Amino acid sequence: MIEFAWGTATDVGQVRQNNQDQMLTAPPVFVVADGMGGHNGGEVASAIAVDEMAKAQGVASVDDLIDAVQMANREIVDRSKIEPELRGMGTTLVALVGMMVGDRQRIGVANVGDSRLYRATDEELVQLTEDHTLVETLVRDGRLTAEEALTHPQRNIVTRALGIDEKVLVDTWELAPVPGDRFVLCSDGLFDELREPEILEILQREEDPSDAALELVRGAVQAGGRDNVTALVVDVTAADSVDDEIPDDRIVSIHKAVPDSVLRLDPPPETGPNDPHPDEILVDRTIEKPPFVTWRLGLFVAAVLLVLGVLLSSVVAYARSAYFVGIDGEEVVIYRGRPDGVLWFDPTVEEQVVLTVSELDPEDLPDVIEGVEFDELDDARDYAAALTERSLIDDP
């Protein structure tokens, strides 16, 4: 089996009141989870995630690893249904797991959200995982530069998290283990404060993984500590390889999740470049025309569609005719819609408020959690401004 040495460190930071980060060191399973949600919801979600991932012993493929993450997601969703006060809780997750795939030792990596896994080399720090965030999507689309993303006001809005839906999209990587390799699993509180050259310098300077983790967290807190900070440094100390050749980047395969399938970016040798991969799900969306349609049937269908259209328009008008001040993760925002949604029309974020949950006046917190509703956007803005003013008065 692969042998590891590791070190951990975590800190609440200089702004937050509680630490919603959780980590797991249960060799060969290592996990960092960054919780999100009002009250103690984030702590609960991240704790459930690491508890479930601790059961991922003896995984034999990245598919097994994905199943473990899906089980953690299901537990979080089920818990939020049982305890309404935890509704909306979620967590990011990044995991590193040693596994045997046939006769080959492998390292499996799974990622959901914006917690990251890096591999440190002698020359650079390589981000292996891909952030599932709004800003990263804009960067990939060419609408933001990487530098602009570092300071973008919406850089912490995640597009994937455990606990939001019944199934979660999971990206995975399969790596070849090499003794001497060093990996870092961390929450966004680390890389939001320290740039990659600073992280690499600490990892190169501190040989012991425990010392390296402590210095990483200490540096991030001293640099601002605006969020919880967690670092888990994992060194590969021993591994037996039967591979003829190990890739320089250690990546044997990448599995990117998309709706209804997992696209493997390394098609097997027996498939050609234009052949569909067997793991891809191909859906025939052609619709055969009915052999015979009478004018009476057509008239009836048109009448039904007209009625349904009127009803739908009424529902949409009602669902979108209000605004409320509520919570999105750790941020106070103005939503358009109804606090609990109407049918399948969920509220959407209309505007950001420069105010976090931890900064709210304690007397305002219960109302904002429930959602304070208004008929006009200007009224919601006035209320948000009042919240901000009260938070400044109470700020020591």
C-alpha positions as a Markdown table, in Angstrom:
| # | Residue | x | y | z |
|---|---|---|---|---|
| 1 | Met | 0.0 | 0.0 | 0.0 |
| 2 | Ile | 1.0 | 3.6 | -0.4 |
| 3 | Glu | 2.4 | 5.1 | 2.8 |
| 4 | Phe | 1.8 | 8.7 | 3.8 |
| 5 | Ala | 3.0 | 11.3 | 6.2 |
| 6 | Trp | 0.8 | 14.3 | 7.0 |
| 7 | Gly | 0.3 | 17.4 | 9.0 |
| 8 | Thr | -2.8 | 19.5 | 9.7 |
| 9 | Ala | -3.7 | 23.0 | 10.9 |
| 10 | Thr | -6.9 | 25.1 | 11.0 |
| 11 | Asp | -7.9 | 28.5 | 12.4 |
| 12 | Val | -11.1 | 30.4 | 12.7 |
| 13 | Gly | -9.4 | 33.5 | 11.2 |
| 14 | Gln | -9.7 | 37.1 | 12.3 |
| 15 | Val | -13.3 | 37.8 | 11.2 |
| 16 | Arg | -15.5 | 34.7 | 11.6 |
| 17 | Gln | -17.1 | 33.8 | 14.9 |
| 18 | Asn | -16.9 | 30.0 | 14.3 |
| 19 | Asn | -14.9 | 27.6 | 12.3 |
| 20 | Gln | -17.0 | 25.8 | 9.7 |
| 21 | Asp | -14.0 | 24.0 | 8.1 |
| 22 | Gln | -13.5 | 20.3 | 8.9 |
| 23 | Met | -10.7 | 17.9 | 7.9 |
| 24 | Leu | -10.2 | 14.2 | 8.0 |
| 25 | Thr | -7.0 | 12.2 | 8.4 |
| 26 | Ala | -7.9 | 8.5 | 8.2 |
| 27 | Pro | -5.2 | 7.0 | 6.0 |
| 28 | Pro | -5.5 | 6.4 | 3.2 |
| 29 | Val | -8.3 | 8.9 | 3.2 |
| 30 | Phe | -7.6 | 12.7 | 3.6 |
| 31 | Val | -10.4 | 15.3 | 3.3 |
| 32 | Val | -11.0 | 19.0 | 3.7 |
| 33 | Ala | -14.5 | 20.3 | 3.8 |
| 34 | Asp | -15.6 | 24.0 | 4.0 |
| 35 | Gly | -19.1 | 24.4 | 5.3 |
| 36 | Met | -21.6 | 27.1 | 4.4 |
| 37 | Gly | -25.0 | 28.0 | 5.8 |
| 38 | Gly | -26.6 | 30.1 | 8.5 |
| 39 | His | -26.4 | 29.4 | 12.3 |
| 40 | Asn | -24.3 | 26.2 | 12.7 |
| 41 | Gly | -25.5 | 24.7 | 9.4 |
| 42 | Gly | -22.1 | 24.9 | 7.8 |
| 43 | Glu | -20.4 | 23.1 | 10.6 |
| 44 | Val | -23.0 | 20.4 | 10.5 |
| 45 | Ala | -22.7 | 19.9 | 6.7 |
| 46 | Ser | -18.9 | 19.7 | 6.7 |
| 47 | Ala | -18.9 | 17.4 | 9.8 |
| 48 | Ile | -21.3 | 15.0 | 8.0 |
| 49 | Ala | -19.1 | 15.1 | 4.9 |
| 50 | Val | -15.9 | 14.0 | 6.7 |
| 51 | Asp | -17.8 | 11.4 | 8.8 |
| 52 | Glu | -19.1 | 9.8 | 5.6 |
| 53 | Met | -15.8 | 10.0 | 3.8 |
| 54 | Ala | -14.1 | 8.3 | 6.7 |
| 55 | Lys | -16.0 | 5.1 | 5.5 |
| 56 | Ala | -14.3 | 5.3 | 2.1 |
| 57 | Gln | -11.7 | 2.7 | 3.0 |
| 58 | Gly | -10.6 | 0.2 | 0.4 |
| 59 | Val | -11.9 | 2.1 | -2.6 |
| 60 | Ala | -10.8 | 0.4 | -5.9 |
| 61 | Ser | -11.6 | 3.0 | -8.5 |
| 62 | Val | -12.6 | 6.6 | -8.9 |
| 63 | Asp | -16.2 | 5.4 | -9.3 |
| 64 | Asp | -16.1 | 4.1 | -5.8 |
| 65 | Leu | -14.7 | 7.4 | -4.7 |
| 66 | Ile | -17.6 | 9.2 | -6.5 |
| 67 | Asp | -20.1 | 6.9 | -4.7 |
| 68 | Ala | -18.6 | 7.9 | -1.4 |
| 69 | Val | -19.0 | 11.6 | -2.1 |
| 70 | Gln | -22.6 | 11.0 | -3.3 |
| 71 | Met | -23.4 | 9.2 | -0.1 |
| 72 | Ala | -22.0 | 12.1 | 1.9 |
| 73 | Asn | -24.2 | 14.5 | -0.2 |
| 74 | Arg | -27.3 | 12.3 | 0.4 |
| 75 | Glu | -26.7 | 12.3 | 4.2 |
| 76 | Ile | -26.5 | 16.2 | 4.2 |
| 77 | Val | -29.6 | 16.5 | 2.1 |
| 78 | Asp | -31.5 | 14.1 | 4.3 |
| 79 | Arg | -30.4 | 15.8 | 7.5 |
| 80 | Ser | -31.6 | 19.2 | 6.2 |
| 81 | Lys | -35.0 | 17.7 | 5.5 |
| 82 | Ile | -35.3 | 16.4 | 9.1 |
| 83 | Glu | -34.1 | 19.6 | 10.7 |
| 84 | Pro | -35.6 | 22.6 | 8.9 |
| 85 | Glu | -33.3 | 25.0 | 10.7 |
| 86 | Leu | -30.5 | 23.5 | 8.8 |
| 87 | Arg | -32.2 | 24.0 | 5.4 |
| 88 | Gly | -29.8 | 25.4 | 2.9 |
| 89 | Met | -26.6 | 24.1 | 4.5 |
| 90 | Gly | -23.9 | 22.8 | 2.3 |
| 91 | Thr | -20.2 | 22.2 | 2.1 |
| 92 | Thr | -17.3 | 22.0 | -0.4 |
| 93 | Leu | -15.1 | 18.9 | -0.4 |
| 94 | Val | -11.7 | 18.0 | -1.7 |
| 95 | Ala | -10.4 | 14.5 | -1.0 |
| 96 | Leu | -7.2 | 12.5 | -1.6 |
| 97 | Val | -7.5 | 8.7 | -1.2 |
| 98 | Gly | -4.9 | 6.0 | -1.7 |
| 99 | Met | -6.4 | 3.0 | -3.6 |
| 100 | Met | -5.6 | -0.2 | -5.4 |
| 101 | Val | -6.9 | -0.2 | -9.0 |
| 102 | Gly | -6.3 | -3.8 | -10.1 |
| 103 | Asp | -2.6 | -4.4 | -9.4 |
| 104 | Arg | -1.7 | -0.7 | -9.6 |
| 105 | Gln | -1.4 | 1.7 | -6.7 |
| 106 | Arg | -3.2 | 4.9 | -7.4 |
| 107 | Ile | -4.1 | 8.1 | -5.7 |
| 108 | Gly | -7.7 | 9.2 | -6.2 |
| 109 | Val | -8.7 | 12.8 | -6.0 |
| 110 | Ala | -12.3 | 14.1 | -5.7 |
| 111 | Asn | -13.5 | 17.7 | -5.8 |
| 112 | Val | -16.7 | 19.6 | -5.3 |
| 113 | Gly | -16.7 | 23.4 | -4.9 |
| 114 | Asp | -13.7 | 25.7 | -4.3 |
| 115 | Ser | -11.6 | 23.8 | -1.8 |
| 116 | Arg | -8.4 | 22.9 | -3.6 |
| 117 | Leu | -5.7 | 20.3 | -4.0 |
| 118 | Tyr | -2.2 | 21.4 | -5.0 |
| 119 | Arg | 0.9 | 19.4 | -5.8 |
| 120 | Ala | 4.2 | 21.0 | -5.0 |
| 121 | Thr | 7.2 | 20.5 | -7.2 |
| 122 | Asp | 10.7 | 21.9 | -7.0 |
| 123 | Glu | 9.8 | 24.7 | -9.3 |
| 124 | Glu | 6.1 | 25.4 | -9.0 |
| 125 | Leu | 2.8 | 24.9 | -7.2 |
| 126 | Val | 0.4 | 23.1 | -9.5 |
| 127 | Gln | -3.3 | 23.4 | -8.8 |
| 128 | Leu | -4.7 | 20.0 | -9.6 |
| 129 | Thr | -8.4 | 20.6 | -8.9 |
| 130 | Glu | -10.7 | 23.0 | -10.7 |
| 131 | Asp | -12.7 | 25.6 | -8.8 |
| 132 | His | -16.5 | 25.3 | -9.2 |
| 133 | Thr | -17.2 | 29.0 | -8.8 |
| 134 | Leu | -18.9 | 31.7 | -10.7 |
| 135 | Val | -15.7 | 33.6 | -11.2 |
| 136 | Glu | -13.8 | 30.5 | -12.4 |
| 137 | Thr | -16.5 | 30.0 | -15.0 |
| 138 | Leu | -16.1 | 33.6 | -16.2 |
| 139 | Val | -12.4 | 33.0 | -16.5 |
| 140 | Arg | -12.8 | 29.9 | -18.5 |
| 141 | Asp | -15.2 | 31.7 | -20.8 |
| 142 | Gly | -12.7 | 34.5 | -21.3 |
| 143 | Arg | -14.9 | 37.1 | -19.6 |
| 144 | Leu | -12.4 | 37.7 | -16.7 |
| 145 | Thr | -8.7 | 37.4 | -16.5 |
| 146 | Ala | -7.0 | 35.3 | -13.7 |
| 147 | Glu | -5.8 | 38.5 | -12.1 |
| 148 | Glu | -9.3 | 40.1 | -12.1 |
| 149 | Ala | -10.7 | 36.9 | -10.6 |
| 150 | Leu | -8.4 | 37.3 | -7.5 |
| 151 | Thr | -10.2 | 40.4 | -6.3 |
| 152 | His | -13.7 | 40.0 | -7.9 |
| 153 | Pro | -16.5 | 40.7 | -5.4 |
| 154 | Gln | -18.3 | 37.4 | -6.4 |
| 155 | Arg | -15.2 | 35.2 | -6.2 |
| 156 | Asn | -16.6 | 33.1 | -3.3 |
| 157 | Ile | -19.9 | 32.2 | -5.0 |
| 158 | Val | -19.7 | 28.4 | -5.6 |
| 159 | Thr | -21.5 | 26.7 | -8.4 |
| 160 | Arg | -21.3 | 23.2 | -6.8 |
| 161 | Ala | -21.6 | 22.1 | -3.2 |
| 162 | Leu | -22.7 | 19.0 | -1.3 |
| 163 | Gly | -26.1 | 19.3 | 0.3 |
| 164 | Ile | -27.9 | 21.4 | -2.4 |
| 165 | Asp | -29.4 | 18.7 | -4.6 |
| 166 | Glu | -30.1 | 15.0 | -4.4 |
| 167 | Lys | -27.1 | 14.3 | -6.6 |
| 168 | Val | -23.9 | 16.3 | -6.9 |
| 169 | Leu | -21.5 | 16.6 | -9.8 |
| 170 | Val | -18.1 | 15.3 | -8.7 |
| 171 | Asp | -14.8 | 15.8 | -10.6 |
| 172 | Thr | -12.1 | 13.1 | -10.1 |
| 173 | Trp | -8.5 | 12.5 | -11.0 |
| 174 | Glu | -6.5 | 9.3 | -10.9 |
| 175 | Leu | -2.8 | 9.8 | -10.1 |
| 176 | Ala | 0.3 | 7.7 | -10.1 |
| 177 | Pro | 1.9 | 7.8 | -6.6 |
| 178 | Val | 5.6 | 8.8 | -6.4 |
| 179 | Pro | 7.6 | 8.8 | -3.2 |
| 180 | Gly | 8.6 | 12.4 | -2.3 |
| 181 | Asp | 5.5 | 14.0 | -3.8 |
| 182 | Arg | 3.8 | 16.6 | -1.6 |
| 183 | Phe | 0.1 | 17.5 | -1.8 |
| 184 | Val | -1.9 | 20.3 | -0.1 |
| 185 | Leu | -5.6 | 20.1 | 0.5 |
| 186 | Cys | -7.0 | 23.5 | 1.7 |
| 187 | Ser | -10.1 | 25.7 | 2.1 |
| 188 | Asp | -10.4 | 29.0 | 0.2 |
| 189 | Gly | -9.3 | 30.8 | 3.3 |
| 190 | Leu | -5.7 | 29.8 | 2.5 |
| 191 | Phe | -5.4 | 30.8 | -1.1 |
| 192 | Asp | -7.5 | 33.9 | -0.8 |
| 193 | Glu | -4.8 | 35.3 | 1.5 |
| 194 | Leu | -1.6 | 33.7 | 0.2 |
| 195 | Arg | -0.5 | 33.8 | -3.4 |
| 196 | Glu | 0.8 | 30.5 | -4.9 |
| 197 | Pro | 4.5 | 31.6 | -4.8 |
| 198 | Glu | 4.1 | 32.3 | -1.0 |
| 199 | Ile | 2.5 | 28.9 | -0.5 |
| 200 | Leu | 5.3 | 27.1 | -2.4 |
| 201 | Glu | 8.0 | 28.9 | -0.5 |
| 202 | Ile | 6.6 | 27.7 | 2.8 |
| 203 | Leu | 6.2 | 24.1 | 1.5 |
| 204 | Gln | 9.8 | 24.1 | 0.2 |
| 205 | Arg | 11.2 | 25.6 | 3.5 |
| 206 | Glu | 9.3 | 23.4 | 5.9 |
| 207 | Glu | 10.3 | 19.7 | 5.5 |
| 208 | Asp | 8.0 | 18.3 | 8.1 |
| 209 | Pro | 4.3 | 18.3 | 6.9 |
| 210 | Ser | 3.0 | 19.4 | 10.3 |
| 211 | Asp | 5.3 | 22.4 | 10.4 |
| 212 | Ala | 4.3 | 23.2 | 6.8 |
| 213 | Ala | 0.6 | 23.1 | 7.6 |
| 214 | Leu | 1.1 | 25.3 | 10.7 |
| 215 | Glu | 3.1 | 27.9 | 8.7 |
| 216 | Leu | 0.6 | 28.0 | 5.9 |
| 217 | Val | -2.3 | 28.7 | 8.2 |
| 218 | Arg | -0.3 | 31.2 | 10.3 |
| 219 | Gly | 0.7 | 33.0 | 7.2 |
| 220 | Ala | -2.9 | 33.2 | 5.9 |
| 221 | Val | -4.2 | 34.5 | 9.2 |
| 222 | Gln | -1.6 | 37.1 | 9.5 |
| 223 | Ala | -2.3 | 38.2 | 5.9 |
| 224 | Gly | -5.9 | 39.0 | 6.8 |
| 225 | Gly | -7.6 | 35.9 | 8.0 |
| 226 | Arg | -11.0 | 37.0 | 6.5 |
| 227 | Asp | -12.3 | 33.4 | 6.5 |
| 228 | Asn | -11.6 | 30.1 | 8.2 |
| 229 | Val | -8.3 | 28.7 | 7.1 |
| 230 | Thr | -7.5 | 25.0 | 6.9 |
| 231 | Ala | -4.4 | 23.3 | 5.4 |
| 232 | Leu | -3.7 | 19.5 | 5.2 |
| 233 | Val | -0.3 | 18.7 | 3.9 |
| 234 | Val | 0.2 | 15.1 | 2.7 |
| 235 | Asp | 3.5 | 13.6 | 1.7 |
| 236 | Val | 3.9 | 10.3 | -0.2 |
| 237 | Thr | 6.6 | 8.4 | 1.7 |
| 238 | Ala | 6.5 | 5.0 | -0.1 |
| 239 | Ala | 4.8 | 3.5 | -3.1 |
| 240 | Asp | 5.4 | 0.5 | -5.3 |
| 241 | Ser | 4.8 | 1.1 | -9.0 |
| 242 | Val | 4.3 | -1.4 | -11.8 |
| 243 | Asp | 3.9 | 1.4 | -14.4 |
| 244 | Asp | 6.3 | 1.4 | -17.3 |
| 245 | Glu | 6.2 | 5.2 | -17.4 |
| 246 | Ile | 4.8 | 7.7 | -14.9 |
| 247 | Pro | 3.5 | 11.0 | -16.3 |
| 248 | Asp | 5.4 | 14.1 | -15.2 |
| 249 | Asp | 2.2 | 15.6 | -13.9 |
| 250 | Arg | 1.3 | 12.2 | -12.3 |
| 251 | Ile | -2.2 | 12.3 | -13.9 |
| 252 | Val | -3.3 | 9.0 | -15.3 |
| 253 | Ser | -6.8 | 10.0 | -16.0 |
| 254 | Ile | -9.3 | 12.9 | -15.5 |
| 255 | His | -13.0 | 12.4 | -15.0 |
| 256 | Lys | -15.0 | 15.6 | -15.4 |
| 257 | Ala | -18.7 | 15.4 | -14.3 |
| 258 | Val | -21.4 | 16.7 | -16.6 |
| 259 | Pro | -25.2 | 16.2 | -16.2 |
| 260 | Asp | -26.2 | 12.6 | -16.7 |
| 261 | Ser | -22.7 | 11.3 | -17.4 |
| 262 | Val | -19.0 | 11.4 | -16.7 |
| 263 | Leu | -16.8 | 12.3 | -19.6 |
| 264 | Arg | -13.4 | 10.6 | -19.4 |
| 265 | Leu | -10.8 | 12.9 | -20.9 |
| 266 | Asp | -8.5 | 10.0 | -21.6 |
| 267 | Pro | -10.3 | 7.6 | -24.1 |
| 268 | Pro | -9.0 | 4.1 | -24.0 |
| 269 | Pro | -6.6 | 3.0 | -26.7 |
| 270 | Glu | -9.1 | 0.8 | -28.4 |
| 271 | Thr | -11.4 | 3.8 | -29.2 |
| 272 | Gly | -10.7 | 6.2 | -32.0 |
| 273 | Pro | -10.7 | 10.0 | -31.7 |
| 274 | Asn | -14.2 | 10.2 | -33.3 |
| 275 | Asp | -15.7 | 7.3 | -31.5 |
| 276 | Pro | -18.0 | 8.0 | -28.5 |
| 277 | His | -16.6 | 6.9 | -25.2 |
| 278 | Pro | -18.6 | 4.0 | -23.7 |
| 279 | Asp | -19.2 | 6.1 | -20.5 |
| 280 | Glu | -20.9 | 8.9 | -22.4 |
| 281 | Ile | -24.7 | 8.8 | -22.5 |
| 282 | Leu | -26.1 | 9.5 | -26.0 |
| 283 | Val | -29.7 | 10.6 | -26.1 |
| 284 | Asp | -31.7 | 10.5 | -29.3 |
| 285 | Arg | -33.9 | 13.6 | -29.1 |
| 286 | Thr | -35.7 | 13.2 | -32.4 |
| 287 | Ile | -39.5 | 13.1 | -32.2 |
| 288 | Glu | -41.6 | 11.1 | -34.7 |
| 289 | Lys | -44.6 | 13.0 | -36.1 |
| 290 | Pro | -47.9 | 11.3 | -35.2 |
| 291 | Pro | -49.4 | 9.6 | -38.2 |
| 292 | Phe | -52.7 | 11.4 | -38.0 |
| 293 | Val | -53.9 | 14.5 | -36.2 |
| 294 | Thr | -57.4 | 15.8 | -36.5 |
| 295 | Trp | -58.3 | 19.5 | -36.5 |
| 296 | Arg | -60.5 | 18.9 | -33.4 |
| 297 | Leu | -57.5 | 17.5 | -31.5 |
| 298 | Gly | -55.4 | 20.4 | -32.6 |
| 299 | Leu | -58.0 | 22.9 | -31.4 |
| 300 | Phe | -58.4 | 21.2 | -28.1 |
| 301 | Val | -54.6 | 21.2 | -27.5 |
| 302 | Ala | -54.4 | 24.8 | -28.4 |
| 303 | Ala | -57.1 | 25.7 | -25.9 |
| 304 | Val | -55.4 | 23.7 | -23.2 |
| 305 | Leu | -52.1 | 25.4 | -23.9 |
| 306 | Leu | -53.7 | 28.8 | -23.8 |
| 307 | Val | -55.2 | 28.2 | -20.4 |
| 308 | Leu | -51.9 | 26.7 | -19.1 |
| 309 | Gly | -50.1 | 29.7 | -20.5 |
| 310 | Val | -52.4 | 32.2 | -18.7 |
| 311 | Leu | -52.0 | 30.2 | -15.4 |
| 312 | Leu | -48.2 | 30.0 | -15.8 |
| 313 | Ser | -48.0 | 33.8 | -16.5 |
| 314 | Ser | -50.0 | 34.4 | -13.3 |
| 315 | Val | -47.7 | 32.2 | -11.3 |
| 316 | Val | -44.6 | 33.8 | -12.7 |
| 317 | Ala | -45.9 | 37.3 | -12.0 |
| 318 | Tyr | -46.7 | 36.4 | -8.4 |
| 319 | Ala | -43.4 | 34.6 | -7.9 |
| 320 | Arg | -41.4 | 37.5 | -9.2 |
| 321 | Ser | -43.4 | 40.4 | -7.9 |
| 322 | Ala | -41.6 | 40.8 | -4.5 |
| 323 | Tyr | -38.2 | 41.3 | -3.0 |
| 324 | Phe | -36.7 | 40.1 | 0.2 |
| 325 | Val | -33.5 | 40.6 | 2.2 |
| 326 | Gly | -32.0 | 37.2 | 3.1 |
| 327 | Ile | -28.8 | 35.1 | 3.2 |
| 328 | Asp | -26.7 | 33.6 | 0.5 |
| 329 | Gly | -24.0 | 31.5 | 2.1 |
| 330 | Glu | -22.3 | 33.9 | 4.5 |
| 331 | Glu | -23.5 | 37.0 | 2.7 |
| 332 | Val | -26.5 | 39.2 | 3.1 |
| 333 | Val | -28.2 | 39.8 | -0.2 |
| 334 | Ile | -31.4 | 41.1 | -1.8 |
| 335 | Tyr | -33.4 | 38.4 | -3.5 |
| 336 | Arg | -36.1 | 38.8 | -6.1 |
| 337 | Gly | -39.0 | 36.4 | -5.5 |
| 338 | Arg | -40.7 | 34.9 | -2.5 |
| 339 | Pro | -38.6 | 33.6 | 0.4 |
| 340 | Asp | -39.8 | 30.0 | 0.0 |
| 341 | Gly | -40.3 | 30.2 | -3.7 |
| 342 | Val | -43.5 | 29.4 | -5.6 |
| 343 | Leu | -43.8 | 26.0 | -7.2 |
| 344 | Trp | -40.6 | 25.6 | -9.2 |
| 345 | Phe | -39.8 | 29.3 | -9.3 |
| 346 | Asp | -37.0 | 29.8 | -6.7 |
| 347 | Pro | -35.9 | 33.3 | -5.7 |
| 348 | Thr | -32.8 | 34.7 | -7.4 |
| 349 | Val | -30.1 | 37.1 | -6.1 |
| 350 | Glu | -31.0 | 40.6 | -7.3 |
| 351 | Glu | -28.2 | 42.6 | -5.5 |
| 352 | Gln | -25.3 | 42.0 | -3.2 |
| 353 | Val | -25.2 | 43.8 | 0.1 |
| 354 | Val | -21.8 | 44.6 | 1.5 |
| 355 | Leu | -22.6 | 42.8 | 4.8 |
| 356 | Thr | -21.9 | 39.3 | 6.1 |
| 357 | Val | -24.0 | 37.3 | 8.5 |
| 358 | Ser | -21.5 | 37.6 | 11.2 |
| 359 | Glu | -21.7 | 41.4 | 11.0 |
| 360 | Leu | -25.5 | 41.6 | 11.5 |
| 361 | Asp | -27.0 | 43.0 | 14.7 |
| 362 | Pro | -28.1 | 39.9 | 16.7 |
| 363 | Glu | -31.6 | 41.3 | 16.9 |
| 364 | Asp | -31.8 | 41.5 | 13.1 |
| 365 | Leu | -30.4 | 38.0 | 12.4 |
| 366 | Pro | -33.6 | 35.9 | 12.9 |
| 367 | Asp | -35.6 | 38.2 | 10.6 |
| 368 | Val | -32.9 | 38.1 | 7.9 |
| 369 | Ile | -32.7 | 34.3 | 8.1 |
| 370 | Glu | -36.4 | 34.0 | 7.5 |
| 371 | Gly | -36.3 | 36.7 | 4.8 |
| 372 | Val | -37.7 | 40.2 | 5.2 |
| 373 | Glu | -40.2 | 40.7 | 2.2 |
| 374 | Phe | -40.9 | 44.0 | 0.3 |
| 375 | Asp | -43.1 | 44.9 | -2.7 |
| 376 | Glu | -40.5 | 47.3 | -4.1 |
| 377 | Leu | -36.8 | 47.0 | -4.7 |
| 378 | Asp | -36.1 | 50.4 | -3.2 |
| 379 | Asp | -37.7 | 49.4 | 0.0 |
| 380 | Ala | -35.5 | 46.3 | 0.2 |
| 381 | Arg | -32.5 | 48.5 | -0.4 |
| 382 | Asp | -33.5 | 50.9 | 2.4 |
| 383 | Tyr | -33.8 | 48.0 | 4.8 |
| 384 | Ala | -30.4 | 46.6 | 3.8 |
| 385 | Ala | -28.9 | 50.1 | 4.3 |
| 386 | Ala | -30.4 | 50.2 | 7.7 |
| 387 | Leu | -29.0 | 46.8 | 8.6 |
| 388 | Thr | -25.6 | 48.0 | 7.4 |
| 389 | Glu | -25.9 | 51.1 | 9.5 |
| 390 | Arg | -26.9 | 49.2 | 12.7 |
| 391 | Ser | -23.9 | 46.8 | 12.1 |
| 392 | Leu | -21.5 | 49.7 | 12.0 |
| 393 | Ile | -23.0 | 51.1 | 15.2 |
| 394 | Asp | -22.6 | 47.8 | 17.0 |
| 395 | Asp | -19.1 | 47.2 | 15.6 |
| 396 | Pro | -16.6 | 47.9 | 18.5 |
